[in-house]
Amino acid sequence: MRNKLIAAFACTTALVSTGAASAADLGARYNKAPAYVEPLFNWTGFYVGGHIGGAWTNEQFINNGIGAPFGDLVPGQGYRQRSAGVMGGAQIGYNWQANNYVFGMEGTISGLDNHGSFTNTAFGAGDDVFSWRANVLATIVGRAGFAVQNNLFYIRGGYAGVNNRLSVTDTTGVATGSGGQTHWHNGWTIGAGWEYGVTRNWIVGLEYNYAAFGSQTYQLGGTAGNYTFDTKPRDIQWAVVRASYKFDAPTIARY
């Protein structure tokens, strides 16, 4: 009887040990997988897109010392006029991200609707009409920003250029005439903006910029002789909404 009890106890102990070992093995084999964490937004990569908004141009032109029998502005006289209008265009660029810092280069081309015209009253009622227009704006800039997941806050600065036209028409009086010229003005620009990664590829944002330009000499004499002005868009400011498509870059995952 005693031998039977010892044998039964040994058998029970063996079964319990086997079950515990199997349970431990099962637990090791079926450990819970780590929780999935959404990948961080990666700003690295090429992108293309478009923008639309408003622009404000401050135009200045001054007679630089050469007169004409029409136009009624003597040397030293001139005007400054401000105008606003719609602008829109395209951008292309590349971003590179290191931790939370993002650096990049970008080029833009935009069409402007900034223009103005007025009748000169320097000598009475006046009969000569001056007109100007800034119609194309281009920039090549560097960008530097700080990323907070899908948000990017950045500054930008670099080259700006604008296509500008000035003309005059005098159709009444003793001397009449007309003429105009178009020049490309070089300058610089600074700005700031915010972008948000809606998806892995689509980005939207807001941006504000300021640009200033150098002066050019415009010959408005036409066939009636010399009539030259030192002319420039003193500054252009613009604010736009942007949308860009970013081409895929390696995903940065966090666990």
C-alpha positions as a Markdown table, in Angstrom:
| # | Residue | x | y | z |
|---|---|---|---|---|
| 1 | Met | 0.0 | 0.0 | 0.0 |
| 2 | Arg | 2.8 | 2.4 | 0.9 |
| 3 | Asn | 4.6 | 1.7 | -2.4 |
| 4 | Lys | 1.4 | 2.5 | -4.3 |
| 5 | Leu | 1.0 | 5.8 | -2.5 |
| 6 | Ile | 4.6 | 6.8 | -3.3 |
| 7 | Ala | 4.1 | 5.8 | -7.0 |
| 8 | Ala | 0.9 | 7.9 | -7.2 |
| 9 | Phe | 2.5 | 10.9 | -5.6 |
| 10 | Ala | 5.5 | 10.7 | -8.0 |
| 11 | Cys | 3.2 | 10.5 | -11.0 |
| 12 | Thr | 1.2 | 13.5 | -9.9 |
| 13 | Thr | 4.3 | 15.6 | -9.3 |
| 14 | Ala | 5.6 | 14.7 | -12.8 |
| 15 | Leu | 2.3 | 15.7 | -14.4 |
| 16 | Val | 2.2 | 19.1 | -12.6 |
| 17 | Ser | 5.8 | 19.8 | -13.6 |
| 18 | Thr | 5.1 | 18.9 | -17.2 |
| 19 | Gly | 2.0 | 21.2 | -17.2 |
| 20 | Ala | 4.0 | 24.1 | -15.7 |
| 21 | Ala | 6.8 | 23.7 | -18.3 |
| 22 | Ser | 4.3 | 23.6 | -21.1 |
| 23 | Ala | 2.5 | 26.7 | -19.9 |
| 24 | Ala | 5.9 | 28.6 | -19.6 |
| 25 | Asp | 6.8 | 27.5 | -23.1 |
| 26 | Leu | 3.5 | 28.6 | -24.4 |
| 27 | Gly | 3.9 | 32.0 | -22.8 |
| 28 | Ala | 7.3 | 32.4 | -24.3 |
| 29 | Arg | 6.0 | 31.4 | -27.7 |
| 30 | Tyr | 3.0 | 33.7 | -27.6 |
| 31 | Asn | 4.3 | 36.9 | -26.0 |
| 32 | Lys | 2.1 | 40.0 | -26.9 |
| 33 | Ala | 3.4 | 42.0 | -29.8 |
| 34 | Pro | 4.6 | 45.6 | -29.1 |
| 35 | Ala | 1.9 | 48.2 | -29.7 |
| 36 | Tyr | 2.1 | 49.9 | -33.1 |
| 37 | Val | 3.0 | 53.5 | -33.1 |
| 38 | Glu | 2.1 | 55.8 | -36.0 |
| 39 | Pro | 5.3 | 56.6 | -38.0 |
| 40 | Leu | 6.6 | 60.2 | -37.6 |
| 41 | Phe | 6.0 | 62.5 | -40.6 |
| 42 | Asn | 9.1 | 62.6 | -42.7 |
| 43 | Trp | 9.8 | 66.0 | -44.4 |
| 44 | Thr | 12.7 | 64.7 | -46.5 |
| 45 | Gly | 12.1 | 64.6 | -50.2 |
| 46 | Phe | 11.3 | 66.5 | -53.4 |
| 47 | Tyr | 8.0 | 68.2 | -53.7 |
| 48 | Val | 6.0 | 70.2 | -56.3 |
| 49 | Gly | 2.8 | 72.3 | -55.9 |
| 50 | Gly | 0.9 | 75.5 | -56.3 |
| 51 | His | 0.0 | 78.6 | -54.4 |
| 52 | Ile | -2.6 | 81.4 | -54.6 |
| 53 | Gly | -3.2 | 84.6 | -52.6 |
| 54 | Gly | -2.7 | 88.3 | -52.8 |
| 55 | Ala | 0.2 | 90.6 | -53.5 |
| 56 | Trp | 0.9 | 94.3 | -52.8 |
| 57 | Thr | 3.3 | 96.4 | -54.9 |
| 58 | Asn | 4.8 | 99.8 | -54.1 |
| 59 | Glu | 5.9 | 101.3 | -57.4 |
| 60 | Gln | 8.2 | 104.3 | -57.7 |
| 61 | Phe | 9.4 | 106.3 | -60.7 |
| 62 | Ile | 11.4 | 109.6 | -60.9 |
| 63 | Asn | 12.5 | 111.6 | -63.8 |
| 64 | Asn | 16.3 | 111.2 | -63.7 |
| 65 | Gly | 17.3 | 114.4 | -65.5 |
| 66 | Ile | 16.5 | 113.9 | -69.2 |
| 67 | Gly | 13.4 | 115.8 | -70.4 |
| 68 | Ala | 11.1 | 115.4 | -73.4 |
| 69 | Pro | 8.5 | 117.6 | -75.2 |
| 70 | Phe | 5.7 | 115.6 | -73.7 |
| 71 | Gly | 4.8 | 113.9 | -70.4 |
| 72 | Asp | 4.9 | 117.1 | -68.2 |
| 73 | Leu | 7.3 | 115.8 | -65.5 |
| 74 | Val | 10.6 | 117.7 | -65.1 |
| 75 | Pro | 13.8 | 116.2 | -63.7 |
| 76 | Gly | 13.4 | 115.2 | -60.1 |
| 77 | Gln | 9.7 | 114.9 | -60.3 |
| 78 | Gly | 8.0 | 111.5 | -60.0 |
| 79 | Tyr | 5.4 | 109.4 | -58.3 |
| 80 | Arg | 4.9 | 106.5 | -56.0 |
| 81 | Gln | 1.8 | 104.4 | -56.2 |
| 82 | Arg | 0.6 | 101.3 | -54.3 |
| 83 | Ser | -1.6 | 98.5 | -55.8 |
| 84 | Ala | -2.9 | 95.1 | -54.7 |
| 85 | Gly | -4.1 | 92.2 | -56.7 |
| 86 | Val | -4.4 | 88.4 | -57.0 |
| 87 | Met | -1.3 | 86.3 | -57.5 |
| 88 | Gly | -0.8 | 82.6 | -58.1 |
| 89 | Gly | 1.9 | 80.2 | -59.3 |
| 90 | Ala | 3.9 | 77.1 | -58.7 |
| 91 | Gln | 6.7 | 75.9 | -56.4 |
| 92 | Ile | 9.3 | 73.1 | -56.5 |
| 93 | Gly | 11.8 | 72.2 | -53.9 |
| 94 | Tyr | 13.6 | 69.7 | -51.7 |
| 95 | Asn | 13.6 | 69.3 | -47.9 |
| 96 | Trp | 16.1 | 67.4 | -45.8 |
| 97 | Gln | 15.2 | 66.5 | -42.2 |
| 98 | Ala | 17.7 | 65.9 | -39.3 |
| 99 | Asn | 15.8 | 65.1 | -36.1 |
| 100 | Asn | 13.3 | 68.0 | -35.7 |
| 101 | Tyr | 15.3 | 70.4 | -38.0 |
| 102 | Val | 14.4 | 70.7 | -41.6 |
| 103 | Phe | 16.5 | 72.5 | -44.3 |
| 104 | Gly | 15.7 | 72.9 | -48.0 |
| 105 | Met | 15.8 | 74.9 | -51.2 |
| 106 | Glu | 12.8 | 76.1 | -53.2 |
| 107 | Gly | 12.1 | 77.9 | -56.4 |
| 108 | Thr | 8.8 | 79.7 | -57.2 |
| 109 | Ile | 7.2 | 81.4 | -60.3 |
| 110 | Ser | 4.1 | 83.5 | -59.9 |
| 111 | Gly | 1.9 | 85.7 | -62.0 |
| 112 | Leu | 0.8 | 89.0 | -60.5 |
| 113 | Asp | -2.1 | 91.4 | -61.2 |
| 114 | Asn | -0.5 | 94.5 | -59.7 |
| 115 | His | -0.9 | 97.6 | -61.9 |
| 116 | Gly | -1.8 | 101.3 | -61.7 |
| 117 | Ser | -2.3 | 104.3 | -63.9 |
| 118 | Phe | -3.1 | 108.0 | -63.3 |
| 119 | Thr | -3.1 | 111.4 | -65.1 |
| 120 | Asn | -0.3 | 113.7 | -64.3 |
| 121 | Thr | -1.4 | 117.1 | -62.8 |
| 122 | Ala | 2.1 | 118.7 | -62.4 |
| 123 | Phe | 1.1 | 121.5 | -64.9 |
| 124 | Gly | -2.6 | 122.0 | -64.4 |
| 125 | Ala | -5.2 | 119.5 | -65.3 |
| 126 | Gly | -2.7 | 117.4 | -67.2 |
| 127 | Asp | -3.2 | 115.3 | -70.3 |
| 128 | Asp | -0.5 | 112.6 | -69.9 |
| 129 | Val | -1.3 | 109.2 | -68.5 |
| 130 | Phe | 1.4 | 107.1 | -66.8 |
| 131 | Ser | 0.8 | 103.3 | -66.4 |
| 132 | Trp | 2.8 | 100.6 | -64.7 |
| 133 | Arg | 2.5 | 96.9 | -64.2 |
| 134 | Ala | 4.3 | 94.2 | -62.2 |
| 135 | Asn | 3.3 | 90.9 | -63.7 |
| 136 | Val | 5.8 | 88.1 | -63.0 |
| 137 | Leu | 7.6 | 87.3 | -59.8 |
| 138 | Ala | 10.3 | 84.6 | -59.3 |
| 139 | Thr | 12.2 | 83.5 | -56.2 |
| 140 | Ile | 15.0 | 81.1 | -55.4 |
| 141 | Val | 15.4 | 80.7 | -51.6 |
| 142 | Gly | 16.8 | 78.6 | -48.8 |
| 143 | Arg | 14.5 | 77.3 | -46.1 |
| 144 | Ala | 15.1 | 76.4 | -42.4 |
| 145 | Gly | 12.5 | 75.1 | -40.1 |
| 146 | Phe | 11.5 | 73.2 | -37.0 |
| 147 | Ala | 9.2 | 70.2 | -37.3 |
| 148 | Val | 6.7 | 69.1 | -34.6 |
| 149 | Gln | 5.4 | 65.8 | -36.1 |
| 150 | Asn | 3.1 | 66.9 | -39.0 |
| 151 | Asn | 3.7 | 70.6 | -38.5 |
| 152 | Leu | 6.6 | 72.5 | -39.9 |
| 153 | Phe | 7.4 | 76.1 | -38.9 |
| 154 | Tyr | 10.0 | 77.7 | -41.2 |
| 155 | Ile | 11.7 | 80.9 | -42.4 |
| 156 | Arg | 13.0 | 81.5 | -45.9 |
| 157 | Gly | 15.2 | 83.9 | -47.7 |
| 158 | Gly | 17.2 | 84.5 | -50.9 |
| 159 | Tyr | 16.8 | 85.9 | -54.4 |
| 160 | Ala | 13.7 | 87.6 | -55.9 |
| 161 | Gly | 13.2 | 89.0 | -59.4 |
| 162 | Val | 10.2 | 90.7 | -61.0 |
| 163 | Asn | 9.1 | 91.7 | -64.5 |
| 164 | Asn | 8.0 | 95.4 | -64.5 |
| 165 | Arg | 6.6 | 97.8 | -67.2 |
| 166 | Leu | 6.3 | 101.6 | -67.2 |
| 167 | Ser | 4.7 | 103.6 | -70.0 |
| 168 | Val | 3.3 | 107.1 | -70.7 |
| 169 | Thr | 0.9 | 108.5 | -73.3 |
| 170 | Asp | 0.4 | 112.2 | -74.1 |
| 171 | Thr | -2.3 | 112.7 | -76.7 |
| 172 | Thr | -3.2 | 116.4 | -76.4 |
| 173 | Gly | -1.4 | 119.8 | -76.4 |
| 174 | Val | 1.4 | 121.2 | -78.4 |
| 175 | Ala | 3.7 | 118.2 | -78.0 |
| 176 | Thr | 2.4 | 114.7 | -77.9 |
| 177 | Gly | 4.0 | 111.3 | -77.8 |
| 178 | Ser | 4.1 | 107.9 | -76.1 |
| 179 | Gly | 6.5 | 105.2 | -75.1 |
| 180 | Gly | 7.2 | 102.5 | -72.6 |
| 181 | Gln | 9.7 | 99.9 | -71.5 |
| 182 | Thr | 9.8 | 96.6 | -69.7 |
| 183 | His | 12.7 | 95.5 | -67.4 |
| 184 | Trp | 13.6 | 92.6 | -65.1 |
| 185 | His | 14.5 | 93.8 | -61.6 |
| 186 | Asn | 16.7 | 91.8 | -59.3 |
| 187 | Gly | 16.3 | 91.9 | -55.5 |
| 188 | Trp | 16.1 | 89.9 | -52.3 |
| 189 | Thr | 13.3 | 88.3 | -50.3 |
| 190 | Ile | 12.6 | 87.1 | -46.8 |
| 191 | Gly | 9.5 | 85.3 | -45.4 |
| 192 | Ala | 8.0 | 82.8 | -43.0 |
| 193 | Gly | 5.4 | 80.1 | -43.1 |
| 194 | Trp | 3.7 | 77.1 | -41.7 |
| 195 | Glu | 3.0 | 73.7 | -43.4 |
| 196 | Tyr | 1.0 | 70.7 | -42.3 |
| 197 | Gly | 1.4 | 67.1 | -43.6 |
| 198 | Val | -2.2 | 66.0 | -44.2 |
| 199 | Thr | -1.1 | 62.6 | -45.5 |
| 200 | Arg | 2.3 | 61.0 | -46.2 |
| 201 | Asn | 2.4 | 62.9 | -49.5 |
| 202 | Trp | 0.1 | 65.9 | -49.4 |
| 203 | Ile | 1.1 | 69.1 | -47.6 |
| 204 | Val | -0.8 | 72.3 | -47.1 |
| 205 | Gly | 0.4 | 75.6 | -45.7 |
| 206 | Leu | 0.3 | 79.4 | -45.3 |
| 207 | Glu | 3.2 | 81.8 | -46.1 |
| 208 | Tyr | 4.0 | 85.5 | -46.0 |
| 209 | Asn | 6.9 | 87.2 | -47.9 |
| 210 | Tyr | 8.6 | 90.6 | -48.4 |
| 211 | Ala | 10.8 | 91.5 | -51.3 |
| 212 | Ala | 12.7 | 94.6 | -52.3 |
| 213 | Phe | 14.3 | 95.4 | -55.8 |
| 214 | Gly | 16.9 | 97.5 | -57.4 |
| 215 | Ser | 16.3 | 100.4 | -59.8 |
| 216 | Gln | 16.4 | 100.4 | -63.6 |
| 217 | Thr | 16.4 | 103.2 | -66.1 |
| 218 | Tyr | 13.4 | 103.3 | -68.3 |
| 219 | Gln | 13.3 | 105.1 | -71.7 |
| 220 | Leu | 9.8 | 106.4 | -72.3 |
| 221 | Gly | 10.6 | 108.8 | -75.1 |
| 222 | Gly | 9.3 | 106.5 | -77.9 |
| 223 | Thr | 9.8 | 108.3 | -81.3 |
| 224 | Ala | 9.6 | 111.7 | -79.7 |
| 225 | Gly | 13.0 | 111.7 | -78.0 |
| 226 | Asn | 14.6 | 110.9 | -74.7 |
| 227 | Tyr | 12.5 | 110.7 | -71.5 |
| 228 | Thr | 14.0 | 108.5 | -68.9 |
| 229 | Phe | 13.1 | 107.5 | -65.4 |
| 230 | Asp | 14.7 | 105.7 | -62.5 |
| 231 | Thr | 12.0 | 103.1 | -61.8 |
| 232 | Lys | 11.6 | 100.2 | -59.4 |
| 233 | Pro | 9.0 | 98.3 | -57.5 |
| 234 | Arg | 10.2 | 99.5 | -54.1 |
| 235 | Asp | 8.8 | 96.4 | -52.5 |
| 236 | Ile | 6.3 | 93.6 | -53.0 |
| 237 | Gln | 4.6 | 91.8 | -50.2 |
| 238 | Trp | 2.5 | 88.7 | -50.7 |
| 239 | Ala | 0.5 | 86.2 | -48.6 |
| 240 | Val | -0.5 | 82.8 | -50.1 |
| 241 | Val | -2.0 | 79.4 | -49.3 |
| 242 | Arg | 0.0 | 76.5 | -50.6 |
| 243 | Ala | -0.5 | 72.9 | -51.5 |
| 244 | Ser | 2.3 | 70.5 | -52.4 |
| 245 | Tyr | 2.8 | 66.9 | -53.3 |
| 246 | Lys | 5.9 | 65.3 | -51.6 |
| 247 | Phe | 7.5 | 62.3 | -53.2 |
| 248 | Asp | 8.1 | 59.4 | -50.9 |
| 249 | Ala | 11.1 | 59.2 | -48.7 |
| 250 | Pro | 12.1 | 56.5 | -46.1 |
| 251 | Thr | 9.7 | 56.3 | -43.2 |
| 252 | Ile | 10.9 | 57.2 | -39.7 |
| 253 | Ala | 9.2 | 54.8 | -37.2 |
| 254 | Arg | 9.1 | 55.1 | -33.5 |
| 255 | Tyr | 8.3 | 52.4 | -30.9 |
